[in-house]
Amino acid sequence: MENVISPTKQSEPHSEMTPRLHTVQSLTHETRDTFTIELTPTDGGKPNRFAPGQFNMLYAFGVGEVPISISGDPDKPDRLIHTIREVGTVTKALAHLRVGSTIGVRGPYGTPWPIDKAKGNDLVIIAGGIGLAPLRPVLYSILSDRRKYGQVVLLYGTRSPSELLFRKELQKWRARFDLEVKITVDRAVDPWQGNVGVVTTLIPRVSFDPDQTTAMLCGPEVMMRFSIMELRKSGIPEENLFVSMERNMKCGCGLCGHCQCGPLFVCQDGPVFPYPQVKKLMNIREM
């Protein structure tokens, strides 16, 4: 059951557990069940700064709260952007908000992607489905400072062409000469003429220096497990692999215990983890 909260007048400083009121500036449907929402603080200030990979707790007042990764540009803090899939009561309520509606935002929380540590390396970004949303801020950051990275590859897979996110941006990224983008779908329907198959089939088709490559993965855990197997076959060291895990997060602060994964709390210790830290845990499906 989601936590329920009511909007109140904000006259005190924000604490870790106090939501900051935000106004919906736009809501765009990306696919049949996925949408992007843009927010600005109702107090007239700037949204809280975030690092790529972090998430916020979003409140639909009178309904509940839900953890959502931030999908906007960290260097453009005027609006706070989240891309959300309708999978429960709260996300469905958020999907039916109108421009001018008010929601609560708490955060940001979580560990970010290791963008600074990846400087000087080749970079392989692998996303499955909605997993492209938490990785989009990585692409924004890298492309704004492109000269500090080697080869940059984006591999993106969805179940069908209709589930592709950020279509216009994907077209722009594919047109760049300093970014290699490959997209695949599990099953194709006309007029799709691109790659067909799981995203792991794309890994042998791109070039990178395995000894000097950082890989970042986000998507269904089965996709990440098989992608890691393929990346390891290519020679990328385990310590250069990073995954985003979003198992059952609920409170964002490690208080409720819903996201516990072995000795780790995903909301507090993650959601971005070095692969060696969660290697054994990812192979235990009951966790």
Kinemage of the C-alpha trace (Angstrom):
@kinemage 1
@onewidth
@group {chain A} dominant
@subgroup {mainchain}
@vectorlist {calphas} color= white
{ca met a 1} P 0.000 0.000 0.000
{ca glu a 2} L 1.383 3.410 -0.972
{ca asn a 3} L 2.150 6.107 1.565
{ca val a 4} L -0.557 8.776 1.475
{ca ile a 5} L 0.074 12.451 2.139
{ca ser a 6} L -1.915 15.641 1.741
{ca pro a 7} L -0.583 18.940 0.348
{ca thr a 8} L 0.209 21.530 2.996
{ca lys a 9} L 1.424 25.081 2.940
{ca gln a 10} L 5.227 25.076 2.884
{ca ser a 11} L 6.566 27.540 5.435
{ca glu a 12} L 9.393 25.504 6.938
{ca pro a 13} L 12.742 24.398 5.469
{ca his a 14} L 12.628 21.127 3.559
{ca ser a 15} L 13.809 18.033 5.353
{ca glu a 16} L 14.627 14.645 3.912
{ca met a 17} L 11.067 13.490 4.501
{ca thr a 18} L 9.245 16.718 3.565
{ca pro a 19} L 7.990 16.951 -0.026
{ca arg a 20} L 8.499 20.157 -1.971
{ca leu a 21} L 5.461 21.236 -3.965
{ca his a 22} L 5.857 21.285 -7.759
{ca thr a 23} L 3.602 22.375 -10.599
{ca val a 24} L 3.078 20.301 -13.739
{ca gln a 25} L 4.299 22.291 -16.747
{ca ser a 26} L 3.794 19.608 -19.380
{ca leu a 27} L 2.860 15.943 -19.718
{ca thr a 28} L 3.806 14.115 -22.908
{ca his a 29} L 2.824 10.542 -23.758
{ca glu a 30} L 5.855 8.650 -25.082
{ca thr a 31} L 4.087 5.312 -25.679
{ca arg a 32} L 0.756 3.687 -24.889
{ca asp a 33} L 1.623 3.362 -21.189
{ca thr a 34} L 4.633 5.651 -20.676
{ca phe a 35} L 4.718 9.432 -20.285
{ca thr a 36} L 7.156 12.230 -19.478
{ca ile a 37} L 6.230 14.889 -16.946
{ca glu a 38} L 7.974 18.260 -16.517
{ca leu a 39} L 7.789 20.049 -13.175
{ca thr a 40} L 8.805 23.357 -11.624
{ca pro a 41} L 8.742 24.263 -7.903
{ca thr a 42} L 5.641 26.187 -6.870
{ca asp a 43} L 7.772 28.406 -4.611
{ca gly a 44} L 9.401 29.962 -7.687
{ca gly a 45} L 12.852 28.603 -6.945
{ca lys a 46} L 14.999 26.171 -8.890
{ca pro a 47} L 14.456 22.411 -8.747
{ca asn a 48} L 16.902 20.554 -6.518
{ca arg a 49} L 20.088 19.646 -8.380
{ca phe a 50} L 20.609 15.982 -9.177
{ca ala a 51} L 23.236 13.667 -10.608
{ca pro a 52} L 22.515 11.207 -13.456
{ca gly a 53} L 21.103 8.004 -12.009
{ca gln a 54} L 19.379 9.513 -8.992
{ca phe a 55} L 15.632 9.355 -8.346
{ca asn a 56} L 12.865 11.317 -6.627
{ca met a 57} L 9.841 10.298 -4.616
{ca leu a 58} L 6.767 11.706 -6.379
{ca tyr a 59} L 3.516 12.250 -4.476
{ca ala a 60} L 0.082 12.156 -6.066
{ca phe a 61} L -1.818 13.809 -3.249
{ca gly a 62} L -4.603 11.717 -1.820
{ca val a 63} L -3.270 8.631 -3.621
{ca gly a 64} L 0.317 7.925 -2.571
{ca glu a 65} L 3.966 8.156 -3.537
{ca val a 66} L 6.275 6.339 -5.907
{ca pro a 67} L 10.048 6.388 -6.637
{ca ile a 68} L 10.862 7.579 -10.167
{ca ser a 69} L 14.259 8.037 -11.805
{ca ile a 70} L 15.038 11.520 -13.096
{ca ser a 71} L 15.280 11.570 -16.895
{ca gly a 72} L 16.140 15.214 -17.591
{ca asp a 73} L 19.347 17.106 -18.287
{ca pro a 74} L 21.344 17.731 -15.074
{ca asp a 75} L 22.914 20.814 -16.688
{ca lys a 76} L 19.511 22.395 -17.377
{ca pro a 77} L 17.930 22.668 -13.924
{ca asp a 78} L 14.989 24.924 -14.828
{ca arg a 79} L 12.616 21.973 -15.045
{ca leu a 80} L 12.556 18.614 -13.313
{ca ile a 81} L 11.782 15.787 -15.742
{ca his a 82} L 10.652 12.214 -15.067
{ca thr a 83} L 9.617 9.491 -17.488
{ca ile a 84} L 7.062 7.149 -15.946
{ca arg a 85} L 5.332 3.893 -16.860
{ca glu a 86} L 1.763 3.314 -15.680
{ca val a 87} L 2.061 0.196 -13.549
{ca gly a 88} L 0.117 0.974 -10.382
{ca thr a 89} L -2.329 3.260 -8.632
{ca val a 90} L 0.076 6.168 -8.108
{ca thr a 91} L 1.571 6.177 -11.600
{ca lys a 92} L -1.906 6.016 -13.119
{ca ala a 93} L -2.899 9.022 -11.030
{ca leu a 94} L 0.194 10.895 -12.204
{ca ala a 95} L -0.625 10.027 -15.818
{ca his a 96} L -3.980 11.801 -15.520
{ca leu a 97} L -2.628 15.046 -14.114
{ca arg a 98} L -3.204 18.239 -16.051
{ca val a 99} L -0.928 21.208 -16.671
{ca gly a 100} L -1.097 23.359 -13.546
{ca ser a 101} L -1.689 20.446 -11.187
{ca thr a 102} L 0.393 20.214 -8.006
{ca ile a 103} L 2.368 17.205 -6.808
{ca gly a 104} L 4.961 16.667 -4.091
{ca val a 105} L 8.619 15.871 -4.778
{ca arg a 106} L 11.080 14.490 -2.268
{ca gly a 107} L 14.711 13.957 -3.149
{ca pro a 108} L 16.921 13.455 -5.016
{ca tyr a 109} L 18.078 10.161 -3.575
{ca gly a 110} L 20.482 7.426 -4.532
{ca thr a 111} L 23.909 6.837 -5.970
{ca pro a 112} L 24.694 8.240 -9.436
{ca trp a 113} L 26.311 6.759 -12.495
{ca pro a 114} L 30.146 7.031 -12.375
{ca ile a 115} L 30.433 9.584 -15.171
{ca asp a 116} L 33.546 11.293 -13.824
{ca lys a 117} L 35.364 8.002 -13.295
{ca ala a 118} L 34.561 7.043 -16.887
{ca lys a 119} L 36.366 10.049 -18.343
{ca gly a 120} L 39.101 8.974 -20.733
{ca asn a 121} L 37.445 5.601 -21.298
{ca asp a 122} L 35.223 4.220 -24.001
{ca leu a 123} L 31.638 4.023 -22.807
{ca val a 124} L 28.988 1.405 -23.570
{ca ile a 125} L 25.434 2.245 -22.467
{ca ile a 126} L 22.876 -0.578 -22.608
{ca ala a 127} L 19.202 0.117 -21.975
{ca gly a 128} L 16.138 -2.071 -22.092
{ca gly a 129} L 12.640 -0.569 -22.335
{ca ile a 130} L 11.981 2.097 -19.695
{ca gly a 131} L 15.632 1.629 -18.642
{ca leu a 132} L 16.603 4.295 -21.169
{ca ala a 133} L 15.038 6.975 -18.928
{ca pro a 134} L 17.587 6.726 -16.052
{ca leu a 135} L 20.390 6.616 -18.638
{ca arg a 136} L 19.268 9.652 -20.638
{ca pro a 137} L 20.919 12.082 -18.150
{ca val a 138} L 24.186 10.179 -18.714
{ca leu a 139} L 23.960 10.860 -22.440
{ca tyr a 140} L 23.172 14.525 -21.840
{ca ser a 141} L 26.199 14.899 -19.566
{ca ile a 142} L 28.583 13.028 -21.846
{ca leu a 143} L 27.527 14.804 -25.024
{ca ser a 144} L 27.932 18.197 -23.341
{ca asp a 145} L 31.543 17.261 -22.513
{ca arg a 146} L 32.167 14.872 -25.390
{ca arg a 147} L 35.926 15.389 -25.799
{ca lys a 148} L 36.636 13.840 -22.404
{ca tyr a 149} L 35.427 10.399 -23.471
{ca gly a 150} L 36.523 7.864 -26.044
{ca gln a 151} L 34.151 5.825 -28.159
{ca val a 152} L 30.559 6.175 -26.916
{ca val a 153} L 28.008 3.489 -27.784
{ca leu a 154} L 24.286 3.335 -26.984
{ca leu a 155} L 22.543 -0.024 -27.357
{ca tyr a 156} L 18.791 0.120 -26.817
{ca gly a 157} L 16.230 -2.657 -26.990
{ca thr a 158} L 12.451 -2.814 -26.567
{ca arg a 159} L 9.810 -5.463 -27.098
{ca ser a 160} L 8.325 -3.742 -30.157
{ca pro a 161} L 8.796 -0.540 -32.192
{ca ser a 162} L 5.770 1.044 -30.526
{ca glu a 163} L 7.569 0.945 -27.151
{ca leu a 164} L 10.582 3.030 -28.183
{ca leu a 165} L 11.120 6.075 -25.954
{ca phe a 166} L 12.408 9.508 -26.941
{ca arg a 167} L 12.074 8.894 -30.686
{ca lys a 168} L 13.081 12.406 -31.764
{ca glu a 169} L 16.176 12.357 -29.572
{ca leu a 170} L 17.136 8.906 -30.804
{ca gln a 171} L 17.037 10.255 -34.356
{ca lys a 172} L 19.265 13.183 -33.391
{ca trp a 173} L 21.699 10.924 -31.566
{ca arg a 174} L 21.881 8.515 -34.497
{ca ala a 175} L 22.771 11.426 -36.763
{ca arg a 176} L 25.826 12.345 -34.696
{ca phe a 177} L 29.280 11.256 -35.828
{ca asp a 178} L 30.618 11.010 -32.272
{ca leu a 179} L 27.985 8.619 -30.946
{ca glu a 180} L 27.213 5.086 -32.146
{ca val a 181} L 23.558 4.177 -31.630
{ca lys a 182} L 22.057 0.767 -32.311
{ca ile a 183} L 18.413 -0.089 -31.652
{ca thr a 184} L 16.690 -3.441 -31.709
{ca val a 185} L 13.222 -4.846 -31.004
{ca asp a 186} L 12.232 -8.313 -29.874
{ca arg a 187} L 9.516 -8.568 -32.512
{ca ala a 188} L 9.044 -6.456 -35.607
{ca val a 189} L 5.959 -5.224 -37.382
{ca asp a 190} L 5.736 -3.154 -40.544
{ca pro a 191} L 7.160 -0.663 -41.283
{ca trp a 192} L 10.089 -1.502 -38.950
{ca gln a 193} L 13.252 -2.187 -40.955
{ca gly a 194} L 15.807 -2.116 -38.161
{ca asn a 195} L 17.422 -4.783 -36.014
{ca val a 196} L 15.339 -7.615 -34.597
{ca gly a 197} L 16.457 -9.605 -31.569
{ca val a 198} L 17.468 -9.089 -27.966
{ca val a 199} L 19.836 -6.258 -27.132
{ca thr a 200} L 22.700 -8.635 -26.332
{ca thr a 201} L 22.982 -9.463 -30.051
{ca leu a 202} L 24.180 -5.903 -30.666
{ca ile a 203} L 27.212 -6.083 -28.382
{ca pro a 204} L 29.511 -8.032 -30.773
{ca arg a 205} L 28.639 -5.541 -33.525
{ca val a 206} L 30.127 -2.442 -31.892
{ca ser a 207} L 33.732 -1.468 -31.346
{ca phe a 208} L 35.399 -0.473 -28.073
{ca asp a 209} L 38.626 -1.118 -26.184
{ca pro a 210} L 37.572 -3.670 -23.544
{ca asp a 211} L 40.447 -2.842 -21.217
{ca gln a 212} L 39.490 0.845 -21.252
{ca thr a 213} L 35.687 0.634 -21.346
{ca thr a 214} L 33.075 1.513 -18.753
{ca ala a 215} L 29.641 -0.070 -19.250
{ca met a 216} L 26.379 1.162 -17.719
{ca leu a 217} L 23.226 -0.966 -17.851
{ca cys a 218} L 19.603 -0.397 -16.906
{ca gly a 219} L 16.564 -2.483 -17.728
{ca pro a 220} L 14.983 -5.820 -16.799
{ca glu a 221} L 17.370 -7.823 -14.638
{ca val a 222} L 17.347 -10.766 -17.023
{ca met a 223} L 18.497 -8.405 -19.780
{ca met a 224} L 21.257 -7.019 -17.600
{ca arg a 225} L 22.460 -10.488 -16.572
{ca phe a 226} L 22.803 -11.703 -20.161
{ca ser a 227} L 24.291 -8.394 -21.317
{ca ile a 228} L 26.928 -8.633 -18.601
{ca met a 229} L 27.781 -12.161 -19.725
{ca glu a 230} L 28.337 -10.857 -23.264
{ca leu a 231} L 30.350 -7.859 -22.076
{ca arg a 232} L 32.557 -10.147 -19.993
{ca lys a 233} L 33.116 -12.340 -23.063
{ca ser a 234} L 34.284 -9.225 -24.895
{ca gly a 235} L 36.904 -8.650 -22.196
{ca ile a 236} L 35.492 -5.785 -20.125
{ca pro a 237} L 36.634 -6.189 -16.485
{ca glu a 238} L 33.895 -6.736 -13.909
{ca glu a 239} L 34.923 -3.643 -11.981
{ca asn a 240} L 34.082 -1.505 -15.034
{ca leu a 241} L 30.467 -2.689 -15.154
{ca phe a 242} L 27.689 -0.737 -13.425
{ca val a 243} L 23.992 -1.587 -13.122
{ca ser a 244} L 20.889 0.215 -11.902
{ca met a 245} L 18.592 -1.907 -9.743
{ca glu a 246} L 15.153 -0.658 -8.748
{ca arg a 247} L 13.687 -3.540 -6.789
{ca asn a 248} L 10.594 -2.643 -4.759
{ca met a 249} L 11.721 0.806 -3.669
{ca lys a 250} L 9.097 2.551 -1.535
{ca cys a 251} L 10.349 5.139 0.960
{ca gly a 252} L 13.627 6.339 -0.599
{ca cys a 253} L 15.423 6.474 2.760
{ca gly a 254} L 15.972 2.865 3.778
{ca leu a 255} L 13.305 3.041 6.491
{ca cys a 256} L 10.657 0.647 5.211
{ca gly a 257} L 12.907 -2.232 4.127
{ca his a 258} L 10.892 -3.036 1.001
{ca cys a 259} L 13.899 -2.752 -1.297
{ca gln a 260} L 16.306 -4.856 0.777
{ca cys a 261} L 18.441 -7.073 -1.427
{ca gly a 262} L 20.626 -9.265 0.761
{ca pro a 263} L 22.623 -6.855 2.968
{ca leu a 264} L 21.852 -3.888 0.693
{ca phe a 265} L 19.030 -1.371 0.521
{ca val a 266} L 18.552 -0.411 -3.126
{ca cys a 267} L 17.230 3.073 -2.323
{ca gln a 268} L 20.082 3.908 0.033
{ca asp a 269} L 23.054 1.916 -1.296
{ca gly a 270} L 21.954 2.224 -4.928
{ca pro a 271} L 20.175 2.272 -7.254
{ca val a 272} L 23.456 2.346 -9.217
{ca phe a 273} L 25.864 -0.375 -8.113
{ca pro a 274} L 29.263 -1.606 -9.286
{ca tyr a 275} L 28.504 -5.042 -10.687
{ca pro a 276} L 30.904 -6.928 -8.345
{ca gln a 277} L 28.907 -5.595 -5.368
{ca val a 278} L 25.645 -7.180 -6.562
{ca lys a 279} L 26.922 -10.040 -8.722
{ca lys a 280} L 25.838 -12.835 -6.387
{ca leu a 281} L 22.584 -11.115 -5.444
{ca met a 282} L 21.485 -10.652 -9.069
{ca asn a 283} L 21.741 -14.390 -9.609
{ca ile a 284} L 19.353 -15.152 -6.747
{ca arg a 285} L 15.956 -14.724 -8.359
{ca glu a 286} L 14.021 -15.075 -5.114
{ca met a 287} L 15.627 -11.921 -3.690
